[in-house]
Amino acid sequence: MKEIVVLSGKGGTGKTTVTASLAALAKDAVLTDCDVDAADLYLLLKPEIKDTFK
């Protein structure tokens, strides 16, 4: 399994944009947006949720 992590302590650096661009190229990717203030990667990717943990 390969892993790519995009992080920065500063906001507005384009982390979400870069991550969404890489995710669009990936096949069968598992993505996690761990931004505690504004986890908005879903706005760009419009994911299909297949399962949730309850």
ModelCIF file with pLDDT and N, C-alpha, C, O atoms, coordinates in Angstrom:
data_MODEL
#
_entry.id   MODEL 
#
_entity.id                         1 
_entity.type                       polymer 
_entity.pdbx_number_of_molecules   1 
#
_entity_poly.entity_id                      1 
_entity_poly.type                           'polypeptide(L)' 
_entity_poly.nstd_linkage                   no 
_entity_poly.nstd_monomer                   no 
_entity_poly.pdbx_seq_one_letter_code       MKEIVVLSGKGGTGKTTVTASLAALAKDAVLTDCDVDAADLYLLLKPEIKDTFK 
_entity_poly.pdbx_seq_one_letter_code_can   MKEIVVLSGKGGTGKTTVTASLAALAKDAVLTDCDVDAADLYLLLKPEIKDTFK 
_entity_poly.pdbx_strand_id                 A 
#
loop_
_entity_poly_seq.entity_id 
_entity_poly_seq.num 
_entity_poly_seq.mon_id 
_entity_poly_seq.hetero 
1 1  MET n 
1 2  LYS n 
1 3  GLU n 
1 4  ILE n 
1 5  VAL n 
1 6  VAL n 
1 7  LEU n 
1 8  SER n 
1 9  GLY n 
1 10 LYS n 
1 11 GLY n 
1 12 GLY n 
1 13 THR n 
1 14 GLY n 
1 15 LYS n 
1 16 THR n 
1 17 THR n 
1 18 VAL n 
1 19 THR n 
1 20 ALA n 
1 21 SER n 
1 22 LEU n 
1 23 ALA n 
1 24 ALA n 
1 25 LEU n 
1 26 ALA n 
1 27 LYS n 
1 28 ASP n 
1 29 ALA n 
1 30 VAL n 
1 31 LEU n 
1 32 THR n 
1 33 ASP n 
1 34 CYS n 
1 35 ASP n 
1 36 VAL n 
1 37 ASP n 
1 38 ALA n 
1 39 ALA n 
1 40 ASP n 
1 41 LEU n 
1 42 TYR n 
1 43 LEU n 
1 44 LEU n 
1 45 LEU n 
1 46 LYS n 
1 47 PRO n 
1 48 GLU n 
1 49 ILE n 
1 50 LYS n 
1 51 ASP n 
1 52 THR n 
1 53 PHE n 
1 54 LYS n 
#
_struct_asym.id          A 
_struct_asym.entity_id   1 
#
loop_
_ma_qa_metric.id 
_ma_qa_metric.mode 
_ma_qa_metric.name 
_ma_qa_metric.software_group_id 
_ma_qa_metric.type 
1 global pLDDT . pLDDT 
2 local  pLDDT . pLDDT 
#
_ma_qa_metric_global.metric_id      1 
_ma_qa_metric_global.metric_value   86.30 
_ma_qa_metric_global.model_id       1 
_ma_qa_metric_global.ordinal_id     1 
#
loop_
_ma_qa_metric_local.label_asym_id 
_ma_qa_metric_local.label_comp_id 
_ma_qa_metric_local.label_seq_id 
_ma_qa_metric_local.metric_id 
_ma_qa_metric_local.metric_value 
_ma_qa_metric_local.model_id 
_ma_qa_metric_local.ordinal_id 
A MET 1  2 73.00 1 1  
A LYS 2  2 84.00 1 2  
A GLU 3  2 88.00 1 3  
A ILE 4  2 88.00 1 4  
A VAL 5  2 90.00 1 5  
A VAL 6  2 90.00 1 6  
A LEU 7  2 88.00 1 7  
A SER 8  2 86.00 1 8  
A GLY 9  2 84.00 1 9  
A LYS 10 2 87.00 1 10 
A GLY 11 2 84.00 1 11 
A GLY 12 2 86.00 1 12 
A THR 13 2 89.00 1 13 
A GLY 14 2 89.00 1 14 
A LYS 15 2 89.00 1 15 
A THR 16 2 90.00 1 16 
A THR 17 2 91.00 1 17 
A VAL 18 2 92.00 1 18 
A THR 19 2 90.00 1 19 
A ALA 20 2 90.00 1 20 
A SER 21 2 92.00 1 21 
A LEU 22 2 90.00 1 22 
A ALA 23 2 88.00 1 23 
A ALA 24 2 88.00 1 24 
A LEU 25 2 91.00 1 25 
A ALA 26 2 88.00 1 26 
A LYS 27 2 84.00 1 27 
A ASP 28 2 83.00 1 28 
A ALA 29 2 83.00 1 29 
A VAL 30 2 85.00 1 30 
A LEU 31 2 85.00 1 31 
A THR 32 2 86.00 1 32 
A ASP 33 2 88.00 1 33 
A CYS 34 2 86.00 1 34 
A ASP 35 2 85.00 1 35 
A VAL 36 2 84.00 1 36 
A ASP 37 2 84.00 1 37 
A ALA 38 2 84.00 1 38 
A ALA 39 2 88.00 1 39 
A ASP 40 2 88.00 1 40 
A LEU 41 2 89.00 1 41 
A TYR 42 2 89.00 1 42 
A LEU 43 2 90.00 1 43 
A LEU 44 2 88.00 1 44 
A LEU 45 2 88.00 1 45 
A LYS 46 2 85.00 1 46 
A PRO 47 2 82.00 1 47 
A GLU 48 2 81.00 1 48 
A ILE 49 2 80.00 1 49 
A LYS 50 2 80.00 1 50 
A ASP 51 2 84.00 1 51 
A THR 52 2 85.00 1 52 
A PHE 53 2 84.00 1 53 
A LYS 54 2 77.00 1 54 
#
loop_
_atom_site.group_PDB 
_atom_site.id 
_atom_site.type_symbol 
_atom_site.label_atom_id 
_atom_site.label_alt_id 
_atom_site.label_comp_id 
_atom_site.label_asym_id 
_atom_site.label_entity_id 
_atom_site.label_seq_id 
_atom_site.pdbx_PDB_ins_code 
_atom_site.Cartn_x 
_atom_site.Cartn_y 
_atom_site.Cartn_z 
_atom_site.occupancy 
_atom_site.B_iso_or_equiv 
_atom_site.pdbx_formal_charge 
_atom_site.auth_seq_id 
_atom_site.auth_comp_id 
_atom_site.auth_asym_id 
_atom_site.auth_atom_id 
_atom_site.pdbx_PDB_model_num 
ATOM 1   N N  . MET A 1 1  ? 0.840   -1.160 0.000   1.00 73.00 ? 1  MET A N  1 
ATOM 2   C CA . MET A 1 1  ? 0.000   0.000  0.000   1.00 73.00 ? 1  MET A CA 1 
ATOM 3   C C  . MET A 1 1  ? 0.896   1.237  0.000   1.00 73.00 ? 1  MET A C  1 
ATOM 4   O O  . MET A 1 1  ? 1.814   1.353  0.812   1.00 73.00 ? 1  MET A O  1 
ATOM 5   N N  . LYS A 1 2  ? 0.622   2.138  -0.902  1.00 84.00 ? 2  LYS A N  1 
ATOM 6   C CA . LYS A 1 2  ? 1.374   3.392  -0.961  1.00 84.00 ? 2  LYS A CA 1 
ATOM 7   C C  . LYS A 1 2  ? 0.558   4.481  -0.290  1.00 84.00 ? 2  LYS A C  1 
ATOM 8   O O  . LYS A 1 2  ? -0.673  4.449  -0.306  1.00 84.00 ? 2  LYS A O  1 
ATOM 9   N N  . GLU A 1 3  ? 1.238   5.428  0.289   1.00 88.00 ? 3  GLU A N  1 
ATOM 10  C CA . GLU A 1 3  ? 0.568   6.482  1.038   1.00 88.00 ? 3  GLU A CA 1 
ATOM 11  C C  . GLU A 1 3  ? 1.168   7.833  0.671   1.00 88.00 ? 3  GLU A C  1 
ATOM 12  O O  . GLU A 1 3  ? 2.388   7.982  0.599   1.00 88.00 ? 3  GLU A O  1 
ATOM 13  N N  . ILE A 1 4  ? 0.309   8.805  0.442   1.00 88.00 ? 4  ILE A N  1 
ATOM 14  C CA . ILE A 1 4  ? 0.744   10.177 0.204   1.00 88.00 ? 4  ILE A CA 1 
ATOM 15  C C  . ILE A 1 4  ? 0.070   11.051 1.250   1.00 88.00 ? 4  ILE A C  1 
ATOM 16  O O  . ILE A 1 4  ? -1.142  10.964 1.451   1.00 88.00 ? 4  ILE A O  1 
ATOM 17  N N  . VAL A 1 5  ? 0.843   11.882 1.909   1.00 90.00 ? 5  VAL A N  1 
ATOM 18  C CA . VAL A 1 5  ? 0.314   12.784 2.923   1.00 90.00 ? 5  VAL A CA 1 
ATOM 19  C C  . VAL A 1 5  ? 0.620   14.208 2.492   1.00 90.00 ? 5  VAL A C  1 
ATOM 20  O O  . VAL A 1 5  ? 1.760   14.531 2.156   1.00 90.00 ? 5  VAL A O  1 
ATOM 21  N N  . VAL A 1 6  ? -0.402  15.060 2.501   1.00 90.00 ? 6  VAL A N  1 
ATOM 22  C CA . VAL A 1 6  ? -0.231  16.472 2.158   1.00 90.00 ? 6  VAL A CA 1 
ATOM 23  C C  . VAL A 1 6  ? -0.555  17.267 3.419   1.00 90.00 ? 6  VAL A C  1 
ATOM 24  O O  . VAL A 1 6  ? -1.685  17.230 3.907   1.00 90.00 ? 6  VAL A O  1 
ATOM 25  N N  . LEU A 1 7  ? 0.438   17.989 3.947   1.00 88.00 ? 7  LEU A N  1 
ATOM 26  C CA . LEU A 1 7  ? 0.175   18.737 5.165   1.00 88.00 ? 7  LEU A CA 1 
ATOM 27  C C  . LEU A 1 7  ? 0.965   20.030 5.206   1.00 88.00 ? 7  LEU A C  1 
ATOM 28  O O  . LEU A 1 7  ? 2.009   20.180 4.571   1.00 88.00 ? 7  LEU A O  1 
ATOM 29  N N  . SER A 1 8  ? 0.428   20.946 5.972   1.00 86.00 ? 8  SER A N  1 
ATOM 30  C CA . SER A 1 8  ? 1.075   22.222 6.223   1.00 86.00 ? 8  SER A CA 1 
ATOM 31  C C  . SER A 1 8  ? 0.376   22.847 7.423   1.00 86.00 ? 8  SER A C  1 
ATOM 32  O O  . SER A 1 8  ? -0.826  22.658 7.613   1.00 86.00 ? 8  SER A O  1 
ATOM 33  N N  . GLY A 1 9  ? 1.107   23.572 8.210   1.00 84.00 ? 9  GLY A N  1 
ATOM 34  C CA . GLY A 1 9  ? 0.517   24.241 9.361   1.00 84.00 ? 9  GLY A CA 1 
ATOM 35  C C  . GLY A 1 9  ? -0.193  25.533 9.004   1.00 84.00 ? 9  GLY A C  1 
ATOM 36  O O  . GLY A 1 9  ? -0.927  26.088 9.822   1.00 84.00 ? 9  GLY A O  1 
ATOM 37  N N  . LYS A 1 10 ? 0.018   26.011 7.800   1.00 87.00 ? 10 LYS A N  1 
ATOM 38  C CA . LYS A 1 10 ? -0.568  27.274 7.372   1.00 87.00 ? 10 LYS A CA 1 
ATOM 39  C C  . LYS A 1 10 ? -1.787  27.025 6.501   1.00 87.00 ? 10 LYS A C  1 
ATOM 40  O O  . LYS A 1 10 ? -1.774  26.147 5.638   1.00 87.00 ? 10 LYS A O  1 
ATOM 41  N N  . GLY A 1 11 ? -2.817  27.784 6.725   1.00 84.00 ? 11 GLY A N  1 
ATOM 42  C CA . GLY A 1 11 ? -4.025  27.673 5.902   1.00 84.00 ? 11 GLY A CA 1 
ATOM 43  C C  . GLY A 1 11 ? -3.862  28.415 4.586   1.00 84.00 ? 11 GLY A C  1 
ATOM 44  O O  . GLY A 1 11 ? -3.051  29.335 4.473   1.00 84.00 ? 11 GLY A O  1 
ATOM 45  N N  . GLY A 1 12 ? -4.638  28.006 3.599   1.00 86.00 ? 12 GLY A N  1 
ATOM 46  C CA . GLY A 1 12 ? -4.637  28.700 2.319   1.00 86.00 ? 12 GLY A CA 1 
ATOM 47  C C  . GLY A 1 12 ? -3.458  28.392 1.425   1.00 86.00 ? 12 GLY A C  1 
ATOM 48  O O  . GLY A 1 12 ? -3.137  29.175 0.531   1.00 86.00 ? 12 GLY A O  1 
ATOM 49  N N  . THR A 1 13 ? -2.803  27.258 1.653   1.00 89.00 ? 13 THR A N  1 
ATOM 50  C CA . THR A 1 13 ? -1.632  26.919 0.848   1.00 89.00 ? 13 THR A CA 1 
ATOM 51  C C  . THR A 1 13 ? -1.960  26.028 -0.342  1.00 89.00 ? 13 THR A C  1 
ATOM 52  O O  . THR A 1 13 ? -1.088  25.753 -1.166  1.00 89.00 ? 13 THR A O  1 
ATOM 53  N N  . GLY A 1 14 ? -3.208  25.572 -0.443  1.00 89.00 ? 14 GLY A N  1 
ATOM 54  C CA . GLY A 1 14 ? -3.609  24.749 -1.572  1.00 89.00 ? 14 GLY A CA 1 
ATOM 55  C C  . GLY A 1 14 ? -3.573  23.256 -1.307  1.00 89.00 ? 14 GLY A C  1 
ATOM 56  O O  . GLY A 1 14 ? -3.567  22.462 -2.247  1.00 89.00 ? 14 GLY A O  1 
ATOM 57  N N  . LYS A 1 15 ? -3.547  22.860 -0.037  1.00 89.00 ? 15 LYS A N  1 
ATOM 58  C CA . LYS A 1 15 ? -3.488  21.438 0.306   1.00 89.00 ? 15 LYS A CA 1 
ATOM 59  C C  . LYS A 1 15 ? -4.691  20.682 -0.243  1.00 89.00 ? 15 LYS A C  1 
ATOM 60  O O  . LYS A 1 15 ? -4.530  19.611 -0.829  1.00 89.00 ? 15 LYS A O  1 
ATOM 61  N N  . THR A 1 16 ? -5.876  21.215 -0.065  1.00 90.00 ? 16 THR A N  1 
ATOM 62  C CA . THR A 1 16 ? -7.082  20.543 -0.532  1.00 90.00 ? 16 THR A CA 1 
ATOM 63  C C  . THR A 1 16 ? -7.103  20.456 -2.048  1.00 90.00 ? 16 THR A C  1 
ATOM 64  O O  . THR A 1 16 ? -7.507  19.429 -2.594  1.00 90.00 ? 16 THR A O  1 
ATOM 65  N N  . THR A 1 17 ? -6.686  21.487 -2.731  1.00 91.00 ? 17 THR A N  1 
ATOM 66  C CA . THR A 1 17 ? -6.665  21.489 -4.190  1.00 91.00 ? 17 THR A CA 1 
ATOM 67  C C  . THR A 1 17 ? -5.680  20.458 -4.730  1.00 91.00 ? 17 THR A C  1 
ATOM 68  O O  . THR A 1 17 ? -5.993  19.735 -5.675  1.00 91.00 ? 17 THR A O  1 
ATOM 69  N N  . VAL A 1 18 ? -4.505  20.390 -4.140  1.00 92.00 ? 18 VAL A N  1 
ATOM 70  C CA . VAL A 1 18 ? -3.500  19.416 -4.569  1.00 92.00 ? 18 VAL A CA 1 
ATOM 71  C C  . VAL A 1 18 ? -3.997  17.999 -4.290  1.00 92.00 ? 18 VAL A C  1 
ATOM 72  O O  . VAL A 1 18 ? -3.853  17.111 -5.130  1.00 92.00 ? 18 VAL A O  1 
ATOM 73  N N  . THR A 1 19 ? -4.577  17.791 -3.118  1.00 90.00 ? 19 THR A N  1 
ATOM 74  C CA . THR A 1 19 ? -5.084  16.475 -2.754  1.00 90.00 ? 19 THR A CA 1 
ATOM 75  C C  . THR A 1 19 ? -6.210  16.038 -3.680  1.00 90.00 ? 19 THR A C  1 
ATOM 76  O O  . THR A 1 19 ? -6.240  14.883 -4.106  1.00 90.00 ? 19 THR A O  1 
ATOM 77  N N  . ALA A 1 20 ? -7.127  16.928 -3.998  1.00 90.00 ? 20 ALA A N  1 
ATOM 78  C CA . ALA A 1 20 ? -8.234  16.601 -4.904  1.00 90.00 ? 20 ALA A CA 1 
ATOM 79  C C  . ALA A 1 20 ? -7.710  16.272 -6.299  1.00 90.00 ? 20 ALA A C  1 
ATOM 80  O O  . ALA A 1 20 ? -8.232  15.377 -6.962  1.00 90.00 ? 20 ALA A O  1 
ATOM 81  N N  . SER A 1 21 ? -6.703  16.977 -6.737  1.00 92.00 ? 21 SER A N  1 
ATOM 82  C CA . SER A 1 21 ? -6.115  16.711 -8.053  1.00 92.00 ? 21 SER A CA 1 
ATOM 83  C C  . SER A 1 21 ? -5.458  15.340 -8.100  1.00 92.00 ? 21 SER A C  1 
ATOM 84  O O  . SER A 1 21 ? -5.623  14.607 -9.075  1.00 92.00 ? 21 SER A O  1 
ATOM 85  N N  . LEU A 1 22 ? -4.723  14.991 -7.067  1.00 90.00 ? 22 LEU A N  1 
ATOM 86  C CA . LEU A 1 22 ? -4.105  13.668 -7.002  1.00 90.00 ? 22 LEU A CA 1 
ATOM 87  C C  . LEU A 1 22 ? -5.162  12.574 -6.881  1.00 90.00 ? 22 LEU A C  1 
ATOM 88  O O  . LEU A 1 22 ? -5.027  11.511 -7.487  1.00 90.00 ? 22 LEU A O  1 
ATOM 89  N N  . ALA A 1 23 ? -6.201  12.826 -6.112  1.00 88.00 ? 23 ALA A N  1 
ATOM 90  C CA . ALA A 1 23 ? -7.265  11.833 -5.920  1.00 88.00 ? 23 ALA A CA 1 
ATOM 91  C C  . ALA A 1 23 ? -8.011  11.570 -7.220  1.00 88.00 ? 23 ALA A C  1 
ATOM 92  O O  . ALA A 1 23 ? -8.455  10.447 -7.460  1.00 88.00 ? 23 ALA A O  1 
ATOM 93  N N  . ALA A 1 24 ? -8.153  12.582 -8.055  1.00 88.00 ? 24 ALA A N  1 
ATOM 94  C CA . ALA A 1 24 ? -8.838  12.404 -9.336  1.00 88.00 ? 24 ALA A CA 1 
ATOM 95  C C  . ALA A 1 24 ? -8.073  11.452 -10.249 1.00 88.00 ? 24 ALA A C  1 
ATOM 96  O O  . ALA A 1 24 ? -8.667  10.817 -11.120 1.00 88.00 ? 24 ALA A O  1 
ATOM 97  N N  . LEU A 1 25 ? -6.773  11.349 -10.057 1.00 91.00 ? 25 LEU A N  1 
ATOM 98  C CA . LEU A 1 25 ? -5.940  10.455 -10.859 1.00 91.00 ? 25 LEU A CA 1 
ATOM 99  C C  . LEU A 1 25 ? -5.871  9.038  -10.287 1.00 91.00 ? 25 LEU A C  1 
ATOM 100 O O  . LEU A 1 25 ? -5.523  8.092  -10.994 1.00 91.00 ? 25 LEU A O  1 
ATOM 101 N N  . ALA A 1 26 ? -6.202  8.902  -9.015  1.00 88.00 ? 26 ALA A N  1 
ATOM 102 C CA . ALA A 1 26 ? -6.054  7.610  -8.331  1.00 88.00 ? 26 ALA A CA 1 
ATOM 103 C C  . ALA A 1 26 ? -7.232  6.691  -8.626  1.00 88.00 ? 26 ALA A C  1 
ATOM 104 O O  . ALA A 1 26 ? -8.351  7.139  -8.875  1.00 88.00 ? 26 ALA A O  1 
ATOM 105 N N  . LYS A 1 27 ? -6.949  5.400  -8.592  1.00 84.00 ? 27 LYS A N  1 
ATOM 106 C CA . LYS A 1 27 ? -7.996  4.397  -8.747  1.00 84.00 ? 27 LYS A CA 1 
ATOM 107 C C  . LYS A 1 27 ? -8.160  3.668  -7.415  1.00 84.00 ? 27 LYS A C  1 
ATOM 108 O O  . LYS A 1 27 ? -7.172  3.291  -6.785  1.00 84.00 ? 27 LYS A O  1 
ATOM 109 N N  . ASP A 1 28 ? -9.377  3.474  -6.999  1.00 83.00 ? 28 ASP A N  1 
ATOM 110 C CA . ASP A 1 28 ? -9.673  2.765  -5.744  1.00 83.00 ? 28 ASP A CA 1 
ATOM 111 C C  . ASP A 1 28 ? -8.943  3.376  -4.555  1.00 83.00 ? 28 ASP A C  1 
ATOM 112 O O  . ASP A 1 28 ? -8.370  2.655  -3.738  1.00 83.00 ? 28 ASP A O  1 
ATOM 113 N N  . ALA A 1 29 ? -8.961  4.679  -4.458  1.00 83.00 ? 29 ALA A N  1 
ATOM 114 C CA . ALA A 1 29 ? -8.266  5.366  -3.376  1.00 83.00 ? 29 ALA A CA 1 
ATOM 115 C C  . ALA A 1 29 ? -9.167  5.486  -2.142  1.00 83.00 ? 29 ALA A C  1 
ATOM 116 O O  . ALA A 1 29 ? -10.390 5.572  -2.251  1.00 83.00 ? 29 ALA A O  1 
ATOM 117 N N  . VAL A 1 30 ? -8.543  5.490  -0.998  1.00 85.00 ? 30 VAL A N  1 
ATOM 118 C CA . VAL A 1 30 ? -9.225  5.773  0.255   1.00 85.00 ? 30 VAL A CA 1 
ATOM 119 C C  . VAL A 1 30 ? -8.698  7.117  0.716   1.00 85.00 ? 30 VAL A C  1 
ATOM 120 O O  . VAL A 1 30 ? -7.494  7.278  0.916   1.00 85.00 ? 30 VAL A O  1 
ATOM 121 N N  . LEU A 1 31 ? -9.591  8.087  0.886   1.00 85.00 ? 31 LEU A N  1 
ATOM 122 C CA . LEU A 1 31 ? -9.185  9.452  1.224   1.00 85.00 ? 31 LEU A CA 1 
ATOM 123 C C  . LEU A 1 31 ? -9.729  9.849  2.586   1.00 85.00 ? 31 LEU A C  1 
ATOM 124 O O  . LEU A 1 31 ? -10.834 9.461  2.964   1.00 85.00 ? 31 LEU A O  1 
ATOM 125 N N  . THR A 1 32 ? -8.945  10.622 3.312   1.00 86.00 ? 32 THR A N  1 
ATOM 126 C CA . THR A 1 32 ? -9.364  11.130 4.598   1.00 86.00 ? 32 THR A CA 1 
ATOM 127 C C  . THR A 1 32 ? -8.968  12.590 4.698   1.00 86.00 ? 32 THR A C  1 
ATOM 128 O O  . THR A 1 32 ? -7.806  12.939 4.488   1.00 86.00 ? 32 THR A O  1 
ATOM 129 N N  . ASP A 1 33 ? -9.924  13.438 5.016   1.00 88.00 ? 33 ASP A N  1 
ATOM 130 C CA . ASP A 1 33 ? -9.650  14.862 5.231   1.00 88.00 ? 33 ASP A CA 1 
ATOM 131 C C  . ASP A 1 33 ? -9.697  15.097 6.732   1.00 88.00 ? 33 ASP A C  1 
ATOM 132 O O  . ASP A 1 33 ? -10.773 15.100 7.330   1.00 88.00 ? 33 ASP A O  1 
ATOM 133 N N  . CYS A 1 34 ? -8.546  15.293 7.335   1.00 86.00 ? 34 CYS A N  1 
ATOM 134 C CA . CYS A 1 34 ? -8.442  15.416 8.795   1.00 86.00 ? 34 CYS A CA 1 
ATOM 135 C C  . CYS A 1 34 ? -8.335  16.860 9.268   1.00 86.00 ? 34 CYS A C  1 
ATOM 136 O O  . CYS A 1 34 ? -7.845  17.112 10.369  1.00 86.00 ? 34 CYS A O  1 
ATOM 137 N N  . ASP A 1 35 ? -8.775  17.790 8.472   1.00 85.00 ? 35 ASP A N  1 
ATOM 138 C CA . ASP A 1 35 ? -8.737  19.201 8.860   1.00 85.00 ? 35 ASP A CA 1 
ATOM 139 C C  . ASP A 1 35 ? -9.781  19.439 9.949   1.00 85.00 ? 35 ASP A C  1 
ATOM 140 O O  . ASP A 1 35 ? -10.973 19.234 9.719   1.00 85.00 ? 35 ASP A O  1 
ATOM 141 N N  . VAL A 1 36 ? -9.345  19.866 11.122  1.00 84.00 ? 36 VAL A N  1 
ATOM 142 C CA . VAL A 1 36 ? -10.269 20.039 12.241  1.00 84.00 ? 36 VAL A CA 1 
ATOM 143 C C  . VAL A 1 36 ? -11.138 21.285 12.098  1.00 84.00 ? 36 VAL A C  1 
ATOM 144 O O  . VAL A 1 36 ? -12.214 21.354 12.692  1.00 84.00 ? 36 VAL A O  1 
ATOM 145 N N  . ASP A 1 37 ? -10.694 22.262 11.329  1.00 84.00 ? 37 ASP A N  1 
ATOM 146 C CA . ASP A 1 37 ? -11.461 23.499 11.178  1.00 84.00 ? 37 ASP A CA 1 
ATOM 147 C C  . ASP A 1 37 ? -12.385 23.483 9.970   1.00 84.00 ? 37 ASP A C  1 
ATOM 148 O O  . ASP A 1 37 ? -13.520 23.951 10.059  1.00 84.00 ? 37 ASP A O  1 
ATOM 149 N N  . ALA A 1 38 ? -11.925 22.956 8.849   1.00 84.00 ? 38 ALA A N  1 
ATOM 150 C CA . ALA A 1 38 ? -12.717 23.001 7.611   1.00 84.00 ? 38 ALA A CA 1 
ATOM 151 C C  . ALA A 1 38 ? -12.386 21.804 6.737   1.00 84.00 ? 38 ALA A C  1 
ATOM 152 O O  . ALA A 1 38 ? -11.637 21.924 5.768   1.00 84.00 ? 38 ALA A O  1 
ATOM 153 N N  . ALA A 1 39 ? -12.938 20.664 7.076   1.00 88.00 ? 39 ALA A N  1 
ATOM 154 C CA . ALA A 1 39 ? -12.717 19.456 6.265   1.00 88.00 ? 39 ALA A CA 1 
ATOM 155 C C  . ALA A 1 39 ? -13.648 19.525 5.064   1.00 88.00 ? 39 ALA A C  1 
ATOM 156 O O  . ALA A 1 39 ? -14.791 19.075 5.138   1.00 88.00 ? 39 ALA A O  1 
ATOM 157 N N  . ASP A 1 40 ? -13.170 20.082 3.963   1.00 88.00 ? 40 ASP A N  1 
ATOM 158 C CA . ASP A 1 40 ? -14.050 20.340 2.821   1.00 88.00 ? 40 ASP A CA 1 
ATOM 159 C C  . ASP A 1 40 ? -13.605 19.665 1.525   1.00 88.00 ? 40 ASP A C  1 
ATOM 160 O O  . ASP A 1 40 ? -13.980 20.103 0.438   1.00 88.00 ? 40 ASP A O  1 
ATOM 161 N N  . LEU A 1 41 ? -12.815 18.611 1.634   1.00 89.00 ? 41 LEU A N  1 
ATOM 162 C CA . LEU A 1 41 ? -12.400 17.868 0.443   1.00 89.00 ? 41 LEU A CA 1 
ATOM 163 C C  . LEU A 1 41 ? -13.613 17.275 -0.268  1.00 89.00 ? 41 LEU A C  1 
ATOM 164 O O  . LEU A 1 41 ? -13.616 17.137 -1.491  1.00 89.00 ? 41 LEU A O  1 
ATOM 165 N N  . TYR A 1 42 ? -14.638 16.927 0.497   1.00 89.00 ? 42 TYR A N  1 
ATOM 166 C CA . TYR A 1 42 ? -15.854 16.355 -0.094  1.00 89.00 ? 42 TYR A CA 1 
ATOM 167 C C  . TYR A 1 42 ? -16.544 17.324 -1.049  1.00 89.00 ? 42 TYR A C  1 
ATOM 168 O O  . TYR A 1 42 ? -17.246 16.890 -1.962  1.00 89.00 ? 42 TYR A O  1 
ATOM 169 N N  . LEU A 1 43 ? -16.360 18.607 -0.855  1.00 90.00 ? 43 LEU A N  1 
ATOM 170 C CA . LEU A 1 43 ? -16.968 19.598 -1.748  1.00 90.00 ? 43 LEU A CA 1 
ATOM 171 C C  . LEU A 1 43 ? -16.410 19.494 -3.165  1.00 90.00 ? 43 LEU A C  1 
ATOM 172 O O  . LEU A 1 43 ? -17.128 19.724 -4.138  1.00 90.00 ? 43 LEU A O  1 
ATOM 173 N N  . LEU A 1 44 ? -15.150 19.153 -3.278  1.00 88.00 ? 44 LEU A N  1 
ATOM 174 C CA . LEU A 1 44 ? -14.512 19.050 -4.588  1.00 88.00 ? 44 LEU A CA 1 
ATOM 175 C C  . LEU A 1 44 ? -14.714 17.688 -5.238  1.00 88.00 ? 44 LEU A C  1 
ATOM 176 O O  . LEU A 1 44 ? -14.797 17.591 -6.463  1.00 88.00 ? 44 LEU A O  1 
ATOM 177 N N  . LEU A 1 45 ? -14.794 16.633 -4.427  1.00 88.00 ? 45 LEU A N  1 
ATOM 178 C CA . LEU A 1 45 ? -14.815 15.284 -4.978  1.00 88.00 ? 45 LEU A CA 1 
ATOM 179 C C  . LEU A 1 45 ? -16.206 14.668 -5.068  1.00 88.00 ? 45 LEU A C  1 
ATOM 180 O O  . LEU A 1 45 ? -16.410 13.742 -5.853  1.00 88.00 ? 45 LEU A O  1 
ATOM 181 N N  . LYS A 1 46 ? -17.162 15.154 -4.289  1.00 85.00 ? 46 LYS A N  1 
ATOM 182 C CA . LYS A 1 46 ? -18.520 14.600 -4.277  1.00 85.00 ? 46 LYS A CA 1 
ATOM 183 C C  . LYS A 1 46 ? -18.482 13.073 -4.131  1.00 85.00 ? 46 LYS A C  1 
ATOM 184 O O  . LYS A 1 46 ? -18.917 12.361 -5.037  1.00 85.00 ? 46 LYS A O  1 
ATOM 185 N N  . PRO A 1 47 ? -17.973 12.563 -3.010  1.00 82.00 ? 47 PRO A N  1 
ATOM 186 C CA . PRO A 1 47 ? -17.788 11.120 -2.844  1.00 82.00 ? 47 PRO A CA 1 
ATOM 187 C C  . PRO A 1 47 ? -19.095 10.362 -2.646  1.00 82.00 ? 47 PRO A C  1 
ATOM 188 O O  . PRO A 1 47 ? -20.113 10.927 -2.246  1.00 82.00 ? 47 PRO A O  1 
ATOM 189 N N  . GLU A 1 48 ? -19.036 9.075  -2.936  1.00 81.00 ? 48 GLU A N  1 
ATOM 190 C CA . GLU A 1 48 ? -20.144 8.157  -2.667  1.00 81.00 ? 48 GLU A CA 1 
ATOM 191 C C  . GLU A 1 48 ? -19.772 7.383  -1.398  1.00 81.00 ? 48 GLU A C  1 
ATOM 192 O O  . GLU A 1 48 ? -18.786 6.646  -1.389  1.00 81.00 ? 48 GLU A O  1 
ATOM 193 N N  . ILE A 1 49 ? -20.545 7.547  -0.344  1.00 80.00 ? 49 ILE A N  1 
ATOM 194 C CA . ILE A 1 49 ? -20.264 6.862  0.911   1.00 80.00 ? 49 ILE A CA 1 
ATOM 195 C C  . ILE A 1 49 ? -20.851 5.466  0.831   1.00 80.00 ? 49 ILE A C  1 
ATOM 196 O O  . ILE A 1 49 ? -22.059 5.299  0.661   1.00 80.00 ? 49 ILE A O  1 
ATOM 197 N N  . LYS A 1 50 ? -19.994 4.465  0.954   1.00 80.00 ? 50 LYS A N  1 
ATOM 198 C CA . LYS A 1 50 ? -20.430 3.078  0.813   1.00 80.00 ? 50 LYS A CA 1 
ATOM 199 C C  . LYS A 1 50 ? -20.731 2.439  2.154   1.00 80.00 ? 50 LYS A C  1 
ATOM 200 O O  . LYS A 1 50 ? -21.543 1.517  2.220   1.00 80.00 ? 50 LYS A O  1 
ATOM 201 N N  . ASP A 1 51 ? -20.104 2.897  3.223   1.00 84.00 ? 51 ASP A N  1 
ATOM 202 C CA . ASP A 1 51 ? -20.310 2.295  4.538   1.00 84.00 ? 51 ASP A CA 1 
ATOM 203 C C  . ASP A 1 51 ? -19.938 3.309  5.608   1.00 84.00 ? 51 ASP A C  1 
ATOM 204 O O  . ASP A 1 51 ? -19.096 4.179  5.386   1.00 84.00 ? 51 ASP A O  1 
ATOM 205 N N  . THR A 1 52 ? -20.562 3.191  6.753   1.00 85.00 ? 52 THR A N  1 
ATOM 206 C CA . THR A 1 52 ? -20.216 4.030  7.885   1.00 85.00 ? 52 THR A CA 1 
ATOM 207 C C  . THR A 1 52 ? -20.067 3.150  9.117   1.00 85.00 ? 52 THR A C  1 
ATOM 208 O O  . THR A 1 52 ? -20.660 2.074  9.202   1.00 85.00 ? 52 THR A O  1 
ATOM 209 N N  . PHE A 1 53 ? -19.279 3.611  10.056  1.00 84.00 ? 53 PHE A N  1 
ATOM 210 C CA . PHE A 1 53 ? -19.113 2.913  11.333  1.00 84.00 ? 53 PHE A CA 1 
ATOM 211 C C  . PHE A 1 53 ? -20.085 3.512  12.319  1.00 84.00 ? 53 PHE A C  1 
ATOM 212 O O  . PHE A 1 53 ? -20.159 4.732  12.467  1.00 84.00 ? 53 PHE A O  1 
ATOM 213 N N  . LYS A 1 54 ? -20.826 2.665  12.991  1.00 77.00 ? 54 LYS A N  1 
ATOM 214 C CA . LYS A 1 54 ? -21.818 3.159  13.949  1.00 77.00 ? 54 LYS A CA 1 
ATOM 215 C C  . LYS A 1 54 ? -21.519 2.670  15.331  1.00 77.00 ? 54 LYS A C  1 
ATOM 216 O O  . LYS A 1 54 ? -22.250 2.987  16.269  1.00 77.00 ? 54 LYS A O  1 
#
